[in-house]
Amino acid sequence: MRPTLTLRIFLSWLAWQSRRRGVTPRMIALDEIPPIPAAPPAAPILKQIRRVTGRPSFPVALSSLRIRRWREIRVPGADGFRTARLYRPRGKVRGVVLFLHGGGFVHCDLVSHHGICCRLAAASGAMVVSLDYRLAPEHRFPAGLEDAKAALDWIFRTVGEDVPVAVAGDSAGGNMSAALTQWVREKGLRPLSAQLLYYPALSGPFVPPSRQAYAEGYMLSAELLYWYCGQTLRSPEQLFDPAFSPLLADDFQDLPPAMIVTAGFDPLRGEGELYARCLDEAGVPVRLKNFPRMIHGFLNGYALFRDGRQALREGGMFLREVFAQKNGGAC
């Protein structure tokens, strides 16, 4: 089994670019802890990273044709109001989903994930709220998570009690979504109806075999994961905080039903598998779906990859089924 031909061409191009620039990947030892906090990149470099990764997956106008409408709103964050995008599907609204984009806690934004949210709203029949949470290194952990907590609390207070609410996200957004489910349970808040996690980062300092097997050569590398940790965290101790590493939680009982989507050639694949096992052993309904020929971040390439479109469609159908079971009302 190998990545698809399109991905192999793309990965070969990335490797050629690295060689052309004289960049030599560094292998990460199993017991190596990244420097935390690491020095942030120069402002022009960070701006360039965010400019490149902030491009839409597909033309915004075309993506928006799948839904009834979308608009930008302001929602409470932990430190003032934050911008969000509200996506309303066609027909009856069956629930509300707080969506948190990926990007290593450092980059990507509302624009980069616009098409993903349009497709998720259309497939789920849910109102999707995509949050522009604060990014590192300017705002280190737990700033982004605190913004997500405030936004979720606002959703709870805004929608009716009979309207089911779920969380969803990819990569770093999947990490925060999983952390939110534990926070809601610990605070005794209104229960979430579901969690939809796309190739989430969950295990912090614990290194599953996939993080070594696919440590280099598949775009997201172990070296890059360590760089993200250095940019995001304030101290090494935070690596062991379940709010950053949800797999280190003491208890997985009474969490909402989950669907976890993984990619075959992703260093984070094992983390999603372990989380699914923990949920299952705790009696939480869980679906684990692997796309064996994909790499990390394949949702953003849904315009090219059928698997990306399928992952969004199946994730949306999972939410639709859960919302139907909750007998949610229109909102």
Disulfide bonds with the S-S distance in Angstrom:
none
